[in-house]
Amino acid sequence: MKYGKVLITLALVGSVALSGLALAGPKAKITPGMEALDVMHNGQMVTIRRIDDKEAKIPDAYNHPSRHCPPFCIQPMQIIPGVDTVGELDVLGVLKRISNGDRSVMLVDSRTPDWAQRGTIPGAVNIPWDKINIDVAGNFEIEAEAETLQDILVNSFGVQMVDGKWDFRSAKTLVLFCNGIWCPQSSVNIKTLTKMGYPAYKLKWYRGGMQDWVSVGLTTVKP
């Protein structure tokens, strides 16, 4: 009889222990209802989650509060009227749409390749800001630069040239980001694109950029 009670007790203890393990799981969820998100990056599936490590620290590249201004000045909350400023959950929502096959949206890493190589947001496409930038006169000094921008507009952003004018009706909705609220690269691109006629409602700005992304422990990948 005692032997039977011991077996029952052990079974109950084991059941509670297993239940506890199941309930424990990762403590650093993205939201109470989202533990992780699978996205495609360069043809491979990547799981975005938060670092579940109390000893984790922000990478040194983003851990410097003092930066010279100009050019690294604090950016305004709204960069252009009609262009939404978005946060991490909005970016994840866009990535989920892309992973589900939506080709009408695109996440653009506006940084130069040397910065992108340090780590980028999974699912982002690196299109360096200086490939889109134009001078203050609104044109290019070198014809090859204009051709590069035209290629990006047509083949990456889905813009069409109709009767010698840019047609943005089928253009993708772009979410642009760079290094953080002190980084002007993505904001410069947004200003350039709107001057060219890109609809403001088709442009979104992840103002916090990589510094905010890594500060909450979200996954990064090499391009």
Disulfide bonds with the S-S distance in Angstrom:
Cys69-Cys73 1.80
